Amino acid sequence: MKRFKALFFVMVTGLVLAAGAAASAQYNPNGEALPSGATEQEVYYFNPDNQAWESIGSGNADQRARSWNSGPLQGNCNKAYWDITFTSHASVAQWIDWSLATSRKDWRIRKPGQYASDSIDFTIASNNDVVVSFDGFGDLEYLGDRVEDPQLQYTIPTYFGVGASFAEANANGWVRAADLNETTYTFPNSEDLHQGFQLKFWQRLDVQKSNSSSEYENVGTVRLAVTNLKFWIDGQTGRYAQDQFGTPPTEEYVPSTI
C-alpha cells in the first residue's frame, strides 16, 4: 500500500517546481480589498471561438472577469514636472476543470475469482494546488435478505489501483477501497496541472465462494478542493460574492475535505 501511495503521488504531481522568491509582506493570498470609491467598468473579452472581442458587461456575478477604477488625482502648480504613480493590480481566482468518463461501474459475475477492470478515467486541470479527499468508499455490500449463517460473506473485497494500463496498475499495487477514506492527496501547482492530465483508476473485486448470489453495491464520494479561495468568490456557487468591497480575512484558507 505504501508503494501505491508513493507512486500515486509521483504520477499526479509530475515535477515539483522550486519555490520562487519570497512575496512582499503585504501579500494576502485571500485577496485584496477594493479601494474606497472604486467604480466598476465594462470588460471586453477576446472570444477564441469566433476570434473577436466582445463585451461581457459589468456587475454580473457570472462574468469571466470584472474591473474597477479608483484614485482620481489632479494637480496645479508651476513646478518643473509631476511624477504620477499608477498602480495595476489583478486578483486571479483559482479554477478547476475536471471530467470523469464514467461515474458508475457495473459488474456481472458468473463465477468466484479475482477480477480487475478499468474503472475511472479522470482528468483534472487547475491553476493552483488541489486537495483530493474520499469518503464512503469500501467493499461492495450485499443488498439482499441475509441468512443467519456465519460462514456466508456479505461483502466483496474491493480494491483500486492506478496505471495507464492494467499491467502498470497491477505492478503499482492495490489499495483496499476503504483505505482511500483515510488519506488526502494533493496535486501540487505545476505546469502539468495547469495544462491538465489524466489518471486511470482500475477496480479489482475478489469474489469469494462464500458470496451469495445477489446484488452488491458501494457508493463513495470524491471531493476536489481548491487551496486558494479568494474572499471575493462565493465558495458555494463559484460566482462573485455579492459584496465586492468586503475585507479579506488575514488567516490562511483551509481547504474543505471530507
HUNORQUI-V552926 format. One line per field, one symbol per residue. phi: phi as a letter, one per 20 degrees, with the letter a starting at -180 (. if undefined). Layout:
phi: ???
//
This chain:
phi: .ffffffgfffeemeefffefffffefcffpcfffgnfdfdfddceeffdlbebfdnbmefdffbcbcdbmfcbbaaeffacddedddccddfeccdbbcfbdbcdccdecfqecbbgdceccbbadagcddccbnfaffdfdefeefcfefddcdgccccdrfcfgfffffoddggffffecdddeffafgfgenbdcddddcddeefeeffadcbbcdcdddcfdcfffedffednefffeedfdffefffdgedd
//
